[in-house]
């Protein structure tokens, strides 16, 4: 039995579940197999948009983020189901349990995808055979299809898993980049969004190969340090480790929601801000965290979107405080035009035990001349008690209601 194989470099898998929500529903109810199926929100409201759909639905022109009425216009026989988050959570747990039986080096990225480093897995099987066995096991035990990318780093593994769907296994080697990766349109490169793609195309960078061979200095003039990073990725350079502890890292927590209709009704707007504040509070409590900056997003009826933020002198995590700051930002920056969507995000987020460490008594005395530090400690003491530096507030676990793709990581780390 041999490892897979450190002296030849790393062996990284990217596992990407195919049409995950729709596939889970079809596994739960086999009558849905082979049918045009979409998972979406409330069909009676505009916010009822397609979250994901089966390949049969996609073949008829159904796309993610499409409204239900648009999807049904393209595919009259479309079956629309609301999401069942507990069902998807259970399937995700089962998936990552299977991955973790092969190696402890598993990094979940979202509810339906993750990386594995099998470099040091001792096995008589080749990496391709391990991937084939894993794919078949997930299909046999969970009745769920997945695609697997195999490469020497995370970026190439991610690109590889997208190349064959459903039930694809793709090996992407550095020596093959010129023939397999470089001909692809720049917009298909992982990490290149629509705005970045537009900037690159304006510079004549139309393919990933164009990016790989473009002048680094000029790229940095257009995209900053990200330009050099993207060029490295296009050349197959990505030294990021597969990090199981990455699930502990988060810097912001937010919630957004589209209104049922565009409105200038301040009561409706305030009602939604209250809902969003409660959603953010719930997620903060799940992570036992607090934030020191708040950001408000407003999208108007013409889809123009603005974001405005405010740095706070104290850490906050409660819905009343979040609501107060969000309302203040809203009234300061709202242009009185009909509002389509609102979002609230707490930024500069830290877990409470880290906040306590940062504001311990030694720091308090050393920096006694800084008024803002006094105010921060006073705010912490008021919220968490006199012994804020010795004890942490016990946090009651609530079921997540929003940002489900990120919330599932909390469950994974408790496994």
N, C-alpha and C positions, 0 to 999 in steps of 0.2 A: 504494500500500500504506500502511495506517495502523496506528497502535497502538490498543489496545483498552481504554480510552482514558483517559489519566491525568486530564484535566480533568473527567471525569465520575465520578471515583472509581476504586477498585480493582476488578479482576475476578478473583475467586478461584474455583478449582475444588476440589471435594473428590471424589476418586475412591475408590469403595468397591467392592471386588470382591464378587460375589455368591456366597455359599456356597463360599468360596475352595477349601478343601481338597477338598470333594466335586467341585467343578467341575474342579480339576486332575486328579483321578482319572478323571473322565469324559472329559476331553480326552485322557488317556493311553490309556484303554480305551473307545472309543466304544460298546461293548456296554452300558456303564453308563448311557448317556444315557436320560433318561426313566424311570429306575428309582428306587425308594425306597432311597437310599444314606445310610449314616451312617459318619462317621469317629470311631472310639472307641478306647479302650485295650484292655486284656486282658479278653476276655469271661469268662475263668475266675475273675477276681478282682473284688471290689467296686469297685475303682478304675476299672473299665472303664465310663467314662461317655462320653456323646456329646459330642464336641468341636464338631462341626458336622454338618449333614445337608442333603440336597438338598431343593428345594422340594416334590418329590413326597412325600418322607418327612414334611416339615413339615405337609403337607396331611392326613396321617394321624395327626397328633398327636405326632410326634417332636419333642422340644425339646432344646436345648443344656443340658448338665449332667444330663440324665435318665440313669439307669442303663440299661445295655443291656437288661436283662430287662424294664424298664418300657417301653422303646421298642418292643421286639418284641411286647409285649402289645398295644400300640396299633396296631402295624403288623407283622403276622406275616411278611409277605414282605420285610421289611427286610434289605438287604444290609449287613453290617457289615465294615468294613475298618480295619486299624490304620493310624495315620498314617505317611506316608513323607516325612520332613522334608527330605531332600535334593531330592526332586521338587518340593516346595513352595518351597524356597529358589531353585531354578533358575527356576521360574515367576515368582517375585517379582523376581528380578534382571532378567529379560526385561521385565517390566512397567515397572519404574522406568527402565530404559534407554530405553524408548519415551517415557515422560513427559519425560525429560531432553533428548530431541531437540527438544521443542517449546520448552522454556524451562529455564534453569539454576535457576530459582527453584522448586525441588521440595523439599518437606519430608515425608519418610516418617514415618508415625505408628506403623505396625505392618507386619507382613509383607504385609497385604492392603489397606492404605489409605494415602492421602497427600494433601497439598495441593499445588496449583500456583497461582502468581500469573502470570497471562497479561496483566496490565495493559499491559506494554510490549512484548508480542509484536507484531512487525510482520507484518501479514497482510491479504489481501483478504477473508478470511473473518470473519464475525461470531463472537462468543464461542459462540453456540449451534451454529454450523457447525463451529467447531473442536472442540467437545465431541462432536458427532455423528461427525466424522471420526476422532477419537481412539477413541471407543467401538467403531466399526466396525473400526479397525485392530487393537485388542486382541483383538476377537472373531475376525477373519480370521487373524491371525498366531499367536495363542496359543490360540485356541479357548476363550477365557474370557470370561464375561459380566461387565460392571461397570455400576454406576450412577454418575452424575455430578451433583453439585449445583453450581450456578452462583450466586454471590452477591457482594456487595461486601465480605464479610469471612468469616473462617474459621468462626465459629459458624453463621452462616446457611447457608453452603455445606454444612456437615456436616448440618444439619437437612434441607436440600433433598435431599441424596443419599439420605436414608432414606425419602423420600416416594413414590418409585416404584421398585419392585424386582420382578423383575430387569430389566436393560437399560433403566433409566429415565434420563431427563435432565430435571432440574427447575431452573427459574430462580426464585429467591426474592429479590424486591425489597423494600426497606424500606417503600415505599408500600403494599405488599400485605400487611403483617404482620397487620393487623386481621382480614383475611378468610382468610388461609392458615395463619398460625402460632398466633395467639392462641386459636383455638377448641380446640386440641389439649390433651389432659389433661396436667397438670403432670408426671406420671411419664414422659411421652414426651420431655421436654426434655433435650437433651444436657447433662450436668453435674449432673443431679438424680438422685441414687441413691434407693434404696428408703427409707432412713431420712430423708433430706432431704424426700422427697415426703410422707412421713407427717407430719412436722412442719409442712409447708406446708398440707396438707389440714386439719390440726387448727386452723389459723388461718383456714380458709375459702378458701384459695387452691387452687382445684380445676383451673384451666386456666392456660396460659401467659399468657393475657391478664390474668387476675387478678393474676398476679405482676408483669406489666409496669406495672400501675396501682396497686400496693400501696404503702403508706407506707414510705419508705426507712428511716426511723429504727426503725420496728417490725421490719422485716426484719432489721436489724443486731442487734436484741435477740435474735432467734431463731437466726440463722445467722452472726453476726459479719460480718466484711468480705465473706465469700462471699455474703451476702444481697444486698448492693449490686451485687456483680459479676453475680450471676444476674439481677437486675432489669435491669441494663444490657443483658445479652445478650438478654433477652426483648424489649427495645425496639430490638434490632438494632444495639447498640453493641458493637463488638469491634475494637480497634485493633491486635491482635497481628499481627506480620508473618509471612509465610511464610518460615521461617528454615531454610535447608538445613543450617546448623551446629547445629541443635537436637539432632541425633543424637549430638553429643558430650556432651550434658548428662545426667548421672545422679547421683543422690545415694544410692541404695541398690541392693544386689544381693542377691537371695535365692533360695531354693528351698524348696518345700513338697511334701509327698507324703502321701497317705492310706495307712494301713496296710491290708493285706489283710483284717484283722479287728481289732475292738477288743481291746486287750491291756493287761495290767499287767506283762507279762514284760519285765523290765529288759534282758535280752539282746536281745530283738527291738527294743526302743526304742533301745538303744545302737547296734544295727546300722543302724537308719534314720538316726539322728543322724550316723553316720559317712558314710553315702551322701550326705546333704544337705550335710555339710561339704565333701565332695569336689566336689559340684556347684557350690557357691559358689566354692570355690577355682578351679575351671576357668573360671568366668565372670570372676573377678577377674583371672586371668592373661590372658584374651583382651583385657581392657581395660587391662592393665598398671596396675592400681589396688590400693589398700588402703583399709581402713575403720577407723574409730576408735570405733564403737559396734556392739554386737551385740544383736539382738532375737530372742527365741524365741517362737513361737506354738504353743500347745497347744489342740487341739480334742478335747473329750471325747465319749463315746458319746451323750450327750444333746444334742450339737451346741453346747454352751456353749463359747465360745472365749475364751482369755485371751492377752494378749501381754505379755511382760516384757522389759525392755531394760537394758543396762548400758553406761555410758560407760567406755572403756578409756584408760589413760594412754599407750598406744602404738598405732600403726597395725598392723593384722594383715591377712594375705591367705592364709595357709597352712591346709591342712585340719586339721592337728594343733592349731594355736592356736584355730581356729574351733570345733573339736570340744570342746576343753577348756572354753572359755567357755560354749558351749551346754549342755554337761552340767552345769556348775555352776548355770546358770540353771534347768535342768530340775529338778534335785534340790532346789533351794531353793523352787520354786513348784509342783511337782506335788502334787496333792491325793490321790494314790493311787487315783484312779478310772480305769477303763479309757480308754485313749487311742485316738482315732480318726485324728487327723492331727497331723503335726508340721511346723513350718516354721522355717527359720533365715534371717535377713537381716542382712547387714552394712550399717550406715548410716554417715553422715558420710564417704562415699566420696570419695577424691581420686585422680587419676592420680599415679603416683609422681614424675613430674617436678615436679608442683606441690608435693608433700610436701617434696621436696628444696629447692625455692625457699622454702617457708615456714620451713624449719628450716636455713637456711644458717648459715655460721659467724658472720656478723655478728650475726644474731639470737641465736645461741647465747651469744656473749660479752656482748651487751647485756643479756640476760635471765638471766645466770649465776646469779642468786640464786633462780631458780625451779626447785625440785627436780623438778617434773613434766617440765619441758623437758629437763633432764638425762636423765631416764629415757626420754623419747621419743627423744632422739638416740642414747642408748645402745642402745635397742631397734632403731632403724633401722640403726645401724652393725653390730650383731650379725647382722642379717638380710641386709643388702645390701652389707656390706663397708666398709672404712675410708674409701673414697673415695665415700661415698654422695652427697655433694653435687656430685660431678663426673661420675659415670657412672650410667647407669640399667641395671638388670638386664635382660638380653635375655630376652624372653618367648617361649616356644615356643607356637605356635598349636595349640590342640586343637579338635577338632570339638565343637560345643555339643551337650549332651544335654538341657538343661532350659531353661525360660523362652525357648522358641524365638521367640516373638513379639518379644522384645526383642533377642535375640542376632543376628537377621538384620541389624540396623542396623549391626553391626560390618562385615559384608560389604559393605553399601551404601557405607559411607564409604571403603572401600578401592578402590571401582570407579574 
